[in-house]
Amino acid sequence: MKNDNPQPGQPEIRASQQAILVLGPGRSGTSTLTRGLGALGIYLGRHFRRPVRKNPRGNYEEVHLLKLSKKVRNSVGMRADSVRIVDESVWDNPATQRLGKHMEAAIRQYFGNAPVWAFKYAGSGRLLPFWLDLLERMEIEPAFVFAYRNPLSIAQSRAKLNRQRGHPAYNQLEWLANVVPHIDRLEGHRLIVVDYDRLLDAPQRELLRIAGRLGIEVTPEISNEIERFAGNFVRRDWRHTQFTDADLEADETLHPLVRRAALLLSAMARDAEDTDNRELWRKWHEIQREYRRQGPTLALIDELKAANRRARWWDLSVPLRAAWNKLPVWRVR
């Protein structure tokens, strides 16, 4: 990586520091996109999770911030597969506030000297209130790169790992939970949406697009890293399905809000929708209002899932399958 941490003793870079949060539901290409940001010279950290069976090319998740992010999620009563809407008041609870102090210390320790750094965790979209408050307190400028993948493709990818979470109806609710609740908070911030299929088809073009939007100078060194990413890292055989906007329009079983939100993100990834356009954010506010009306139903779904887990405490198939998918891989193809 280009931005290695300077030697201890050098002053921290505070007000001029920029943090890029990689957002997007699981199985949407967040790991590939994060690796692409590294090719642009953006510092990703040094301590990553070991590659696992479900992601053998690596997750590019800084382990210290990742562990704290999961604790933050747990502190507000969310599970990875929760679909309920979390009340805004939960972020003020003492446990979450303490974790905010730990996260601030971890950022200073592991990213404090990097002018521009990025962090990826597939659940960050649900933790945006926490992150925005934290970065404002630390005087760090936030920017956001959103990994978009057609939700029909995500459902099929998810089903290979977990039949229940990959069920089309449940996958749609989980997709909405990771995209819609806090997306309005991105208005006014630097935001780039990247389509996973477009990234695989034309990685150089998409990375140059990101660099232009983030104001990154493409030096000869970065150009070489982009070519290395495109030639040595990206593999099109990762993609087993490729659905289009037309498929979203034609699928009568698709949740209407999933269709509207996905088509909007797809347009943003093609730059057919301008993130500075007020009309774009009006459309998102409408989606959010309709989504919030479903709050009681989504809370009930979470309660029923919890009851089902308790009733099937003896069934080890789900945790064993999850453990299998998270087994480390020692040899990456």
VOPA-603306 format. One record per residue (C-alpha): x, y, z; residue in three letters; residue number from 1. Coordinates in steps of 0.02 Angstrom, whole numbers, plus 50000, padded with zeros to 5 digits. Each point is the difference from the previous one (the first is absolute). Layout:
residues N
+-------+-------+-------+-----+-----+
:    xx :    yy :    zz :   r :   k :
+-------+-------+-------+-----+-----+
:     X :     Y :     Z : ALA : NUM :
...
+-------+-------+-------+-----+-----+
end
This chain:
residues 333
+-------+-------+-------+-----+-----+
:    xx :    yy :    zz :   r :   k :
+-------+-------+-------+-----+-----+
: 50000 : 50000 : 50000 : MET :   1 :
: 50058 : 50175 : 49966 : LYS :   2 :
: 49950 : 50082 : 50164 : ASN :   3 :
: 50103 : 49905 : 50128 : ASP :   4 :
: 49992 : 50065 : 50178 : ASN :   5 :
: 50142 : 50123 : 50035 : PRO :   6 :
: 50123 : 49963 : 50140 : GLN :   7 :
: 49939 : 50020 : 50181 : PRO :   8 :
: 50022 : 50174 : 50069 : GLY :   9 :
: 49939 : 50092 : 49846 : GLN :  10 :
: 49852 : 50117 : 50033 : PRO :  11 :
: 49824 : 49939 : 49968 : GLU :  12 :
: 49909 : 50067 : 49849 : ILE :  13 :
: 49831 : 50053 : 50066 : ARG :  14 :
: 49901 : 50138 : 49914 : ALA :  15 :
: 50065 : 49957 : 49826 : SER :  16 :
: 49966 : 49814 : 50019 : GLN :  17 :
: 49869 : 49913 : 49894 : GLN :  18 :
: 49915 : 49834 : 50039 : ALA :  19 :
: 49913 : 49901 : 49864 : ILE :  20 :
: 49868 : 49879 : 50060 : LEU :  21 :
: 49961 : 49859 : 49880 : VAL :  22 :
: 49814 : 49963 : 50010 : LEU :  23 :
: 49891 : 49866 : 49924 : GLY :  24 :
: 49909 : 49840 : 50050 : PRO :  25 :
: 50096 : 49838 : 50018 : GLY :  26 :
: 50039 : 49909 : 49837 : ARG :  27 :
: 49996 : 50164 : 49903 : SER :  28 :
: 50186 : 50009 : 49959 : GLY :  29 :
: 50057 : 50107 : 50146 : THR :  30 :
: 50162 : 49902 : 50018 : SER :  31 :
: 50046 : 50017 : 49817 : THR :  32 :
: 49958 : 50184 : 50004 : LEU :  33 :
: 50105 : 50028 : 50157 : THR :  34 :
: 50148 : 49914 : 49919 : ARG :  35 :
: 49976 : 50119 : 49854 : GLY :  36 :
: 50009 : 50149 : 50117 : LEU :  37 :
: 50167 : 49932 : 50061 : GLY :  38 :
: 50060 : 50004 : 49819 : ALA :  39 :
: 49962 : 50187 : 50001 : LEU :  40 :
: 50124 : 50024 : 50142 : GLY :  41 :
: 49868 : 50013 : 50136 : ILE :  42 :
: 50060 : 49926 : 50164 : TYR :  43 :
: 49899 : 49849 : 50056 : LEU :  44 :
: 50096 : 49953 : 50156 : GLY :  45 :
: 50123 : 49857 : 50030 : ARG :  46 :
: 49904 : 49873 : 50100 : HIS :  47 :
: 49869 : 49909 : 49896 : PHE :  48 :
: 49893 : 49848 : 50031 : ARG :  49 :
: 50073 : 49843 : 49924 : ARG :  50 :
: 49911 : 49950 : 49838 : PRO :  51 :
: 49856 : 49879 : 50033 : VAL :  52 :
: 49908 : 49873 : 49894 : ARG :  53 :
: 49858 : 50117 : 49956 : LYS :  54 :
: 50124 : 50135 : 49948 : ASN :  55 :
: 50165 : 49915 : 49954 : PRO :  56 :
: 50079 : 50155 : 49923 : ARG :  57 :
: 49988 : 50095 : 50163 : GLY :  58 :
: 49879 : 50118 : 50087 : ASN :  59 :
: 50116 : 50150 : 50023 : TYR :  60 :
: 49919 : 50038 : 50167 : GLU :  61 :
: 50112 : 50079 : 50132 : GLU :  62 :
: 49977 : 49880 : 50145 : VAL :  63 :
: 50003 : 50125 : 50144 : HIS :  64 :
: 49866 : 50113 : 49923 : LEU :  65 :
: 49904 : 49847 : 49942 : LEU :  66 :
: 49988 : 49925 : 50174 : LYS :  67 :
: 49945 : 50166 : 50073 : LEU :  68 :
: 49871 : 50024 : 49862 : SER :  69 :
: 49921 : 49832 : 50041 : LYS :  70 :
: 49996 : 50048 : 50184 : LYS :  71 :
: 49914 : 50164 : 49954 : VAL :  72 :
: 49871 : 49901 : 49900 : ARG :  73 :
: 49971 : 49885 : 50148 : ASN :  74 :
: 49988 : 50146 : 50122 : SER :  75 :
: 49843 : 50063 : 49912 : VAL :  76 :
: 49922 : 49827 : 49992 : GLY :  77 :
: 50030 : 49960 : 49818 : MET :  78 :
: 50053 : 49834 : 49926 : ARG :  79 :
: 50084 : 49984 : 49830 : ALA :  80 :
: 49836 : 49937 : 49927 : ASP :  81 :
: 49883 : 50122 : 50090 : SER :  82 :
: 49870 : 50087 : 49893 : VAL :  83 :
: 49914 : 50110 : 50130 : ARG :  84 :
: 50016 : 50188 : 50002 : ILE :  85 :
: 50106 : 50062 : 50145 : VAL :  86 :
: 49936 : 50151 : 50096 : ASP :  87 :
: 50113 : 50153 : 49993 : GLU :  88 :
: 50009 : 50008 : 50190 : SER :  89 :
: 50102 : 49838 : 50013 : VAL :  90 :
: 50161 : 50086 : 49948 : TRP :  91 :
: 50006 : 50098 : 50164 : ASP :  92 :
: 50010 : 49848 : 50112 : ASN :  93 :
: 50154 : 49990 : 50116 : PRO :  94 :
: 50070 : 49840 : 49922 : ALA :  95 :
: 50000 : 50076 : 49825 : THR :  96 :
: 50075 : 50161 : 50064 : GLN :  97 :
: 50142 : 49903 : 50083 : ARG :  98 :
: 50032 : 49907 : 49839 : LEU :  99 :
: 50010 : 50168 : 49911 : GLY : 100 :
: 50147 : 50046 : 50112 : LYS : 101 :
: 50084 : 49833 : 49963 : HIS : 102 :
: 49972 : 50025 : 49813 : MET : 103 :
: 50074 : 50174 : 50009 : GLU : 104 :
: 50155 : 49931 : 50086 : ALA : 105 :
: 50016 : 49860 : 49871 : ALA : 106 :
: 49988 : 50124 : 49855 : ILE : 107 :
: 50135 : 50108 : 50077 : ARG : 108 :
: 50111 : 49849 : 50028 : GLN : 109 :
: 49979 : 49912 : 49833 : TYR : 110 :
: 49953 : 50141 : 49880 : PHE : 111 :
: 50052 : 50159 : 50090 : GLY : 112 :
: 50143 : 50041 : 49881 : ASN : 113 :
: 49913 : 49957 : 49836 : ALA : 114 :
: 49934 : 50154 : 49906 : PRO : 115 :
: 49871 : 49892 : 49912 : VAL : 116 :
: 49943 : 49831 : 50063 : TRP : 117 :
: 49856 : 49881 : 49968 : ALA : 118 :
: 49906 : 49873 : 50103 : PHE : 119 :
: 49881 : 49866 : 49940 : LYS : 120 :
: 49870 : 49904 : 50098 : TYR : 121 :
: 49841 : 49939 : 49916 : ALA : 122 :
: 49896 : 50058 : 50149 : GLY : 123 :
: 50063 : 50180 : 49999 : SER : 124 :
: 49846 : 50063 : 49909 : GLY : 125 :
: 49897 : 49958 : 50154 : ARG : 126 :
: 50127 : 50086 : 50113 : LEU : 127 :
: 50007 : 50166 : 49908 : LEU : 128 :
: 49934 : 50106 : 50146 : PRO : 129 :
: 50141 : 49931 : 50108 : PHE : 130 :
: 50133 : 50029 : 49867 : TRP : 131 :
: 49946 : 50176 : 49951 : LEU : 132 :
: 49996 : 50056 : 50180 : ASP : 133 :
: 50171 : 49922 : 50033 : LEU : 134 :
: 50086 : 50075 : 49847 : LEU : 135 :
: 49926 : 50172 : 50034 : GLU : 136 :
: 50065 : 49992 : 50179 : ARG : 137 :
: 50172 : 49951 : 49935 : MET : 138 :
: 49997 : 50138 : 49868 : GLU : 139 :
: 50023 : 49872 : 49861 : ILE : 140 :
: 49916 : 50032 : 49833 : GLU : 141 :
: 49891 : 49852 : 49948 : PRO : 142 :
: 49975 : 49937 : 49823 : ALA : 143 :
: 49903 : 49848 : 49945 : PHE : 144 :
: 50021 : 49869 : 49865 : VAL : 145 :
: 49846 : 49891 : 49981 : PHE : 146 :
: 50015 : 49827 : 49923 : ALA : 147 :
: 49843 : 49965 : 49900 : TYR : 148 :
: 49956 : 49829 : 49933 : ARG : 149 :
: 49834 : 49949 : 49928 : ASN : 150 :
: 49901 : 49927 : 50148 : PRO : 151 :
: 49947 : 49851 : 49893 : LEU : 152 :
: 50184 : 49953 : 49983 : SER : 153 :
: 50028 : 50028 : 50186 : ILE : 154 :
: 49857 : 49881 : 50042 : ALA : 155 :
: 50075 : 49860 : 49896 : GLN : 156 :
: 50174 : 50029 : 50071 : SER : 157 :
: 49929 : 50004 : 50177 : ARG : 158 :
: 49900 : 49840 : 49974 : ALA : 159 :
: 50160 : 49903 : 49968 : LYS : 160 :
: 50060 : 50047 : 50174 : LEU : 161 :
: 49838 : 50001 : 50098 : ASN : 162 :
: 49835 : 49935 : 49930 : ARG : 163 :
: 49894 : 50100 : 50122 : GLN : 164 :
: 50086 : 50168 : 49972 : ARG : 165 :
: 50005 : 49962 : 49815 : GLY : 166 :
: 49812 : 49974 : 49991 : HIS : 167 :
: 49942 : 50133 : 49873 : PRO : 168 :
: 49871 : 50081 : 50115 : ALA : 169 :
: 50114 : 50005 : 50152 : TYR : 170 :
: 50151 : 50056 : 49899 : ASN : 171 :
: 49899 : 50148 : 49937 : GLN : 172 :
: 49957 : 50055 : 50177 : LEU : 173 :
: 50181 : 49982 : 50054 : GLU : 174 :
: 50057 : 50098 : 49847 : TRP : 175 :
: 49881 : 50142 : 50044 : LEU : 176 :
: 50060 : 50000 : 50181 : ALA : 177 :
: 50179 : 50027 : 49943 : ASN : 178 :
: 49962 : 50133 : 49870 : VAL : 179 :
: 49850 : 50108 : 50042 : VAL : 180 :
: 49989 : 50051 : 50185 : PRO : 181 :
: 50141 : 50129 : 50006 : HIS : 182 :
: 50039 : 50036 : 49818 : ILE : 183 :
: 49931 : 50177 : 50017 : ASP : 184 :
: 50148 : 50038 : 50115 : ARG : 185 :
: 50115 : 49988 : 49849 : LEU : 186 :
: 49922 : 50154 : 49921 : GLU : 187 :
: 50127 : 50139 : 49993 : GLY : 188 :
: 50148 : 49881 : 50017 : HIS : 189 :
: 50113 : 49935 : 49864 : ARG : 190 :
: 49919 : 49840 : 49938 : LEU : 191 :
: 50048 : 49881 : 49858 : ILE : 192 :
: 49892 : 49850 : 49956 : VAL : 193 :
: 50093 : 49859 : 49911 : VAL : 194 :
: 49910 : 49859 : 49910 : ASP : 195 :
: 50085 : 49831 : 50033 : TYR : 196 :
: 49966 : 49937 : 49824 : ASP : 197 :
: 50070 : 50158 : 49922 : ARG : 198 :
: 50153 : 49986 : 50114 : LEU : 199 :
: 50034 : 49822 : 49941 : LEU : 200 :
: 49970 : 50044 : 49817 : ASP : 201 :
: 50107 : 50159 : 49998 : ALA : 202 :
: 50104 : 50014 : 50159 : PRO : 203 :
: 50118 : 50135 : 49932 : GLN : 204 :
: 49855 : 50111 : 49948 : ARG : 205 :
: 49912 : 49983 : 50168 : GLU : 206 :
: 50156 : 50033 : 50103 : LEU : 207 :
: 50041 : 50154 : 49897 : LEU : 208 :
: 49820 : 50057 : 50026 : ARG : 209 :
: 50021 : 49979 : 50189 : ILE : 210 :
: 50167 : 50091 : 49997 : ALA : 211 :
: 49923 : 50146 : 49906 : GLY : 212 :
: 49855 : 50014 : 50121 : ARG : 213 :
: 50114 : 49991 : 50153 : LEU : 214 :
: 50126 : 50122 : 49928 : GLY : 215 :
: 50142 : 49873 : 49997 : ILE : 216 :
: 50145 : 50038 : 49885 : GLU : 217 :
: 50036 : 49849 : 49890 : VAL : 218 :
: 50189 : 49990 : 50005 : THR : 219 :
: 50101 : 49873 : 49898 : PRO : 220 :
: 50013 : 49894 : 50157 : GLU : 221 :
: 49812 : 50000 : 50023 : ILE : 222 :
: 49975 : 49962 : 49815 : SER : 223 :
: 50108 : 49846 : 50022 : ASN : 224 :
: 49900 : 49947 : 50153 : GLU : 225 :
: 49837 : 50021 : 49903 : ILE : 226 :
: 50067 : 49888 : 49861 : GLU : 227 :
: 50058 : 49873 : 50129 : ARG : 228 :
: 49828 : 50001 : 50081 : PHE : 229 :
: 49914 : 49977 : 49831 : ALA : 230 :
: 50119 : 49868 : 49935 : GLY : 231 :
: 50050 : 49900 : 50153 : ASN : 232 :
: 49860 : 50021 : 50126 : PHE : 233 :
: 49832 : 50017 : 49912 : VAL : 234 :
: 49929 : 49838 : 49932 : ARG : 235 :
: 49839 : 49995 : 49901 : ARG : 236 :
: 49970 : 49818 : 50047 : ASP : 237 :
: 49954 : 50062 : 50175 : TRP : 238 :
: 49835 : 50054 : 49923 : ARG : 239 :
: 49877 : 49857 : 49980 : HIS : 240 :
: 49848 : 50109 : 49965 : THR : 241 :
: 49975 : 50168 : 49918 : GLN : 242 :
: 49828 : 50077 : 50013 : PHE : 243 :
: 49953 : 50166 : 49922 : THR : 244 :
: 49882 : 50145 : 50031 : ASP : 245 :
: 49880 : 49916 : 49879 : ALA : 246 :
: 49996 : 49847 : 50112 : ASP : 247 :
: 49955 : 50110 : 50148 : LEU : 248 :
: 49858 : 50078 : 49901 : GLU : 249 :
: 49935 : 49831 : 49942 : ALA : 250 :
: 50007 : 49905 : 50165 : ASP : 251 :
: 49823 : 50006 : 50071 : GLU : 252 :
: 50056 : 49920 : 50164 : THR : 253 :
: 50120 : 50143 : 50039 : LEU : 254 :
: 49957 : 50115 : 50145 : HIS : 255 :
: 49951 : 50168 : 49922 : PRO : 256 :
: 50119 : 50097 : 50112 : LEU : 257 :
: 50145 : 49885 : 49953 : VAL : 258 :
: 49963 : 50033 : 49817 : ARG : 259 :
: 49992 : 50189 : 50023 : ARG : 260 :
: 50156 : 50009 : 50109 : ALA : 261 :
: 50102 : 49882 : 49891 : ALA : 262 :
: 49956 : 50091 : 49839 : LEU : 263 :
: 50049 : 50164 : 50083 : LEU : 264 :
: 50169 : 49930 : 50056 : LEU : 265 :
: 50029 : 49925 : 49827 : SER : 266 :
: 49970 : 50171 : 49922 : ALA : 267 :
: 50118 : 50082 : 50125 : MET : 268 :
: 50134 : 49872 : 49955 : ALA : 269 :
: 49983 : 50049 : 49817 : ARG : 270 :
: 50004 : 50185 : 50046 : ASP : 271 :
: 49824 : 50013 : 49929 : ALA : 272 :
: 49950 : 50073 : 50169 : GLU : 273 :
: 50101 : 50142 : 50076 : ASP : 274 :
: 50032 : 49984 : 50187 : THR : 275 :
: 49991 : 50190 : 50013 : ASP : 276 :
: 49825 : 50003 : 49926 : ASN : 277 :
: 49863 : 50040 : 50126 : ARG : 278 :
: 49876 : 49900 : 49896 : GLU : 279 :
: 50104 : 49843 : 50029 : LEU : 280 :
: 49990 : 50022 : 50188 : TRP : 281 :
: 49814 : 50037 : 49991 : ARG : 282 :
: 49980 : 49827 : 49921 : LYS : 283 :
: 50101 : 49922 : 50140 : TRP : 284 :
: 49896 : 50090 : 50133 : HIS : 285 :
: 49842 : 49929 : 49922 : GLU : 286 :
: 50072 : 49824 : 50005 : ILE : 287 :
: 50050 : 50024 : 50181 : GLN : 288 :
: 49828 : 50062 : 50052 : ARG : 289 :
: 49917 : 49848 : 49922 : GLU : 290 :
: 50130 : 49885 : 50077 : TYR : 291 :
: 49973 : 50069 : 50176 : ARG : 292 :
: 49814 : 49961 : 49987 : ARG : 293 :
: 50049 : 49817 : 49997 : GLN : 294 :
: 50090 : 50015 : 50168 : GLY : 295 :
: 49878 : 49897 : 50105 : PRO : 296 :
: 50000 : 49858 : 49873 : THR : 297 :
: 50190 : 49997 : 49991 : LEU : 298 :
: 50013 : 49998 : 50190 : ALA : 299 :
: 49880 : 49852 : 50005 : LEU : 300 :
: 50105 : 49906 : 49873 : ILE : 301 :
: 50154 : 50022 : 50110 : ASP : 302 :
: 49902 : 49939 : 50152 : GLU : 303 :
: 49938 : 49846 : 49908 : LEU : 304 :
: 50176 : 49961 : 49940 : LYS : 305 :
: 50065 : 50014 : 50178 : ALA : 306 :
: 49863 : 49883 : 50062 : ALA : 307 :
: 50042 : 49877 : 49862 : ASN : 308 :
: 50185 : 50003 : 50048 : ARG : 309 :
: 49956 : 49963 : 50181 : ARG : 310 :
: 49882 : 49859 : 49950 : ALA : 311 :
: 50134 : 49921 : 49890 : ARG : 312 :
: 50144 : 50017 : 50122 : TRP : 313 :
: 50043 : 49817 : 49969 : TRP : 314 :
: 50020 : 50024 : 49811 : ASP : 315 :
: 50186 : 50021 : 49967 : LEU : 316 :
: 49987 : 50008 : 49811 : SER : 317 :
: 49992 : 50191 : 49990 : VAL : 318 :
: 50148 : 50040 : 50115 : PRO : 319 :
: 50102 : 49859 : 49922 : LEU : 320 :
: 49967 : 50066 : 49826 : ARG : 321 :
: 50048 : 50176 : 50056 : ALA : 322 :
: 50159 : 49934 : 50079 : ALA : 323 :
: 50043 : 49905 : 49841 : TRP : 324 :
: 49981 : 50157 : 49894 : ASN : 325 :
: 50113 : 50095 : 50120 : LYS : 326 :
: 50140 : 49871 : 50003 : LEU : 327 :
: 50166 : 50079 : 49951 : PRO : 328 :
: 50074 : 49957 : 49832 : VAL : 329 :
: 50186 : 49976 : 49991 : TRP : 330 :
: 50019 : 50000 : 49813 : ARG : 331 :
: 49911 : 50134 : 49897 : VAL : 332 :
: 49959 : 49960 : 49820 : ARG : 333 :
+-------+-------+-------+-----+-----+
end
